[in-house]
Amino acid sequence: MPTVAERRRTFRTLHERGCFVIPNPWDVGSARYLQHLGFKALASTSAGFAFAQGLPDNGVSRDMALAHLREIVAATDVPVNADFEGGFADAPDGVAESVTLCVATGVAGLSIEDSTGDKARPLYDFDLAVARVRAARAAIDQAGGDVVFTARTEGFLVGRPDIDETIRRLKAFAAAGADCLYAPGLRTRELIAAVTAAVAPKPVNVIMSAPLGITVADLEGLGVRRISVGSAFARVVWGALMRCAKEVAEQGRFDSLAGGAPHGELNAFFAADIKTRA
């Protein structure tokens, strides 16, 4: 198994050229299967993990998130990026403390977002948002500086779809020390291209959480370096479960069970995976 330092070097190299997909597992089984498919890195999903715990998105505690990250890092051989929400704190000092703990889990990267969770004030004020990024950067540097730091601005997810403000924040986050920039919710080629051009040469992460008619090749052509899927894979699984369970509960039928993965295929994969890791 590669060391933490080796995985961090690999992850940083992935951001230097080309374009790669970083899917988002929500537990050990999904992480190991995605690794098996050849993805070069994985990222946690705060929503996917929360739903698996019977909680809403942003309902997971810091301790729960840290334990989950340690579990995924230990279960896989590829770099893992932490969806670390808002750093589980408002003040920069609190963000720095959380980031220090996150780095200690062995992750190769982590992201911090600027959403507050307050519908009346959904984004942190600009200066505070930048100070939070600067604090996260300082915490990573103090821990060794080899973790890839992604700064996110959530305007397009929280009812503030202002591309000029989004770019203003991303450029400020880059100047404050972010290695990678991320504005989830961009749903057109024009918006994506505007962001990649504005922050170049810094790498940009784009989320593909719905079918938009845009391919990996298209995104690479738009200058995107990293593509994640957020909670989409987890929600696809939940969608299948909900359809099957509703059919049984409401119609007394079992037709939709035909779409399930074969038991033998899953059993054989995990049996072989255990032997490989032994």
C-alpha positions in Angstrom: 0.0 0.0 0.0 1.4 3.5 -0.9 2.3 5.6 2.1 0.4 8.8 2.9 3.2 10.9 1.6 3.2 9.0 -1.7 -0.5 9.4 -2.1 -0.2 13.1 -1.5 2.5 13.4 -4.1 0.4 11.5 -6.5 -2.6 13.7 -5.9 -0.7 16.9 -6.4 0.7 15.5 -9.6 -2.8 14.8 -10.9 -3.6 18.5 -10.7 -0.7 19.6 -12.8 -1.9 18.6 -16.2 -4.8 16.9 -18.1 -8.2 16.1 -16.5 -9.3 13.3 -14.2 -12.5 12.1 -12.6 -12.6 11.9 -8.8 -15.7 10.0 -7.8 -17.3 10.2 -4.4 -17.8 7.0 -2.4 -19.8 7.1 0.8 -18.6 3.9 2.6 -15.8 1.3 2.4 -17.5 -0.9 -0.1 -18.2 1.8 -2.6 -14.7 3.2 -2.1 -13.1 -0.2 -2.8 -15.3 -0.8 -5.9 -14.5 2.6 -7.4 -10.8 2.1 -6.8 -11.2 -1.3 -8.5 -12.5 0.5 -11.7 -9.2 2.3 -12.0 -10.1 5.8 -10.7 -6.9 7.5 -9.8 -8.3 9.3 -6.7 -11.4 9.3 -4.6 -13.3 12.0 -2.7 -15.7 11.8 0.2 -19.2 13.1 -0.1 -20.6 14.8 3.0 -24.2 14.4 1.8 -23.7 10.7 0.8 -22.1 9.9 4.1 -24.8 11.8 6.0 -27.6 10.0 4.3 -26.0 6.6 5.1 -26.0 7.6 8.7 -29.7 8.6 8.6 -28.8 12.3 8.8 -29.4 15.3 6.5 -26.5 16.9 4.6 -24.4 19.0 7.0 -25.9 17.0 9.9 -22.7 15.0 10.5 -20.4 16.1 13.4 -16.8 16.8 13.0 -15.8 13.7 14.9 -18.0 11.6 12.7 -16.5 13.1 9.6 -13.0 12.6 10.8 -13.7 8.9 11.7 -15.2 8.4 8.3 -12.2 9.9 6.5 -9.8 7.7 8.5 -11.8 4.6 7.5 -11.8 5.5 3.8 -8.1 6.3 3.8 -7.3 3.0 5.5 -9.5 1.0 3.2 -8.0 2.3 -0.1 -4.6 2.7 -1.9 -5.4 5.8 -3.9 -5.4 9.5 -2.7 -8.5 10.6 -0.9 -9.9 14.1 -0.9 -12.0 15.2 2.0 -15.3 17.0 1.5 -14.8 18.9 4.7 -17.9 21.1 4.4 -17.2 24.5 6.1 -14.5 23.3 8.4 -17.0 22.8 11.2 -16.4 26.3 12.4 -17.2 29.9 11.6 -14.1 31.7 12.8 -10.8 31.3 11.0 -9.2 29.8 14.2 -11.8 27.1 14.4 -11.4 26.3 10.7 -7.6 26.0 11.2 -8.1 23.6 14.2 -10.5 21.4 12.1 -8.2 21.4 9.1 -5.3 20.3 11.3 -7.3 17.3 12.5 -8.4 16.5 8.9 -4.8 16.5 7.7 -4.0 14.0 10.5 -6.5 11.4 9.0 -4.1 10.9 6.1 -6.2 12.5 3.4 -4.3 13.8 0.3 -6.6 16.8 -0.1 -9.4 18.7 1.5 -12.0 21.3 0.6 -13.5 24.2 2.6 -16.6 26.0 1.5 -17.9 29.5 2.1 -21.6 28.7 2.8 -23.0 29.5 6.3 -26.1 27.3 6.4 -28.1 30.4 7.2 -30.8 31.1 4.5 -30.9 34.8 5.3 -27.1 35.0 4.9 -26.0 32.0 2.9 -22.4 33.0 2.2 -19.8 34.3 4.6 -19.0 37.9 4.1 -16.2 38.3 1.6 -13.4 39.3 4.0 -14.3 36.5 6.5 -14.5 34.0 3.7 -11.0 34.9 2.5 -9.7 34.9 6.1 -11.1 31.3 6.5 -9.2 30.2 3.4 -6.0 31.9 4.6 -6.4 30.1 8.0 -6.9 26.7 6.3 -3.8 27.3 4.2 -1.7 28.2 7.2 -2.9 25.1 9.0 -1.9 22.9 6.1 1.5 24.6 5.8 2.1 24.0 9.5 1.3 20.3 9.1 3.7 20.0 6.2 2.1 21.7 3.2 1.7 18.6 1.0 -2.1 18.3 1.2 -3.9 19.8 -1.8 -6.2 22.5 -0.6 -9.5 23.2 -2.5 -11.4 26.4 -1.8 -15.1 26.4 -2.7 -17.7 29.2 -3.2 -21.3 28.0 -3.0 -23.2 30.9 -4.5 -24.8 28.8 -7.3 -26.0 26.2 -4.7 -27.5 28.6 -2.2 -29.5 31.1 -4.3 -26.7 33.5 -5.1 -25.9 32.6 -8.8 -23.7 35.6 -9.5 -20.8 34.6 -11.8 -19.0 37.9 -11.2 -19.1 37.4 -7.4 -18.2 33.7 -7.8 -15.1 34.6 -9.8 -14.2 37.4 -7.4 -14.2 35.0 -4.5 -12.3 32.3 -6.4 -9.6 34.7 -7.4 -9.3 35.9 -3.8 -9.2 32.3 -2.5 -6.4 31.5 -5.0 -4.4 34.6 -3.8 -5.0 33.4 -0.2 -3.4 30.1 -0.9 -5.9 27.7 -2.4 -4.3 25.1 -4.7 -7.6 24.2 -6.5 -10.8 26.2 -7.0 -14.3 24.9 -7.0 -17.7 26.6 -7.6 -20.3 23.8 -7.5 -23.5 24.3 -9.4 -22.2 25.6 -12.7 -24.5 24.0 -15.3 -23.4 25.5 -18.6 -20.3 25.4 -20.7 -20.1 29.2 -20.7 -20.1 29.5 -16.9 -17.5 26.7 -16.6 -15.2 28.3 -19.2 -15.5 31.7 -17.5 -14.3 30.2 -14.2 -11.4 28.2 -15.6 -10.2 31.2 -17.6 -10.5 33.6 -14.7 -8.4 31.5 -12.2 -5.9 30.0 -14.7 -3.4 28.5 -14.3 -4.9 27.2 -11.0 -6.8 23.9 -11.5 -10.6 23.9 -11.3 -12.9 21.2 -10.0 -16.3 20.9 -11.6 -19.1 18.7 -10.2 -21.3 16.7 -12.6 -24.2 15.6 -10.4 -26.8 15.4 -13.2 -26.9 14.6 -16.9 -26.1 17.9 -18.6 -25.0 16.5 -22.0 -21.4 17.3 -21.1 -18.7 14.7 -21.3 -15.3 14.3 -19.6 -13.7 15.3 -23.0 -15.9 18.4 -23.2 -14.9 19.5 -19.7 -11.2 18.9 -20.4 -11.6 21.1 -23.5 -13.1 23.8 -21.3 -9.9 23.8 -19.1 -11.3 21.7 -16.2 -8.6 19.7 -14.4 -10.7 17.7 -11.9 -14.3 16.3 -12.1 -16.3 15.1 -9.1 -19.8 13.7 -8.8 -20.6 14.8 -5.3 -23.5 12.8 -3.8 -24.8 11.7 -7.2 -23.6 8.1 -7.0 -25.1 7.7 -3.5 -28.3 9.3 -4.7 -28.6 6.9 -7.6 -28.3 4.0 -5.1 -31.0 5.7 -2.9 -33.2 6.2 -6.0 -33.0 2.5 -6.8 -33.8 1.6 -3.2 -36.7 4.0 -3.0 -38.2 2.7 -6.2 -37.9 -0.9 -5.2 -39.2 -0.4 -1.7 -42.2 1.7 -2.8 -43.1 -0.9 -5.4 -43.2 -3.6 -2.7 -44.9 -1.4 -0.1 -47.5 0.2 -2.3 -48.1 -2.4 -5.0 -47.0 -5.7 -3.5 -44.8 -6.3 -6.5 -41.1 -7.2 -6.8 -40.4 -6.4 -10.5 -37.9 -3.7 -9.9 -35.6 -6.2 -8.0 -34.5 -7.4 -11.4 -32.2 -4.4 -11.7 -30.1 -5.4 -8.7 -26.4 -6.3 -9.0 -25.9 -10.1 -9.0 -25.0 -11.5 -5.5 -22.4 -13.7 -7.0 -20.6 -10.8 -8.8 -20.5 -8.7 -5.6 -19.5 -11.6 -3.4 -16.7 -12.6 -5.8 -15.4 -9.0 -6.1 -15.2 -8.5 -2.3 -13.7 -11.9 -1.7 -11.0 -11.2 -4.3 -10.5 -7.7 -2.9 -9.8 -9.1 0.6 -7.2 -11.6 -0.8 -5.5 -8.8 -2.7 -5.2 -6.6 0.4 -4.1 -9.5 2.6 
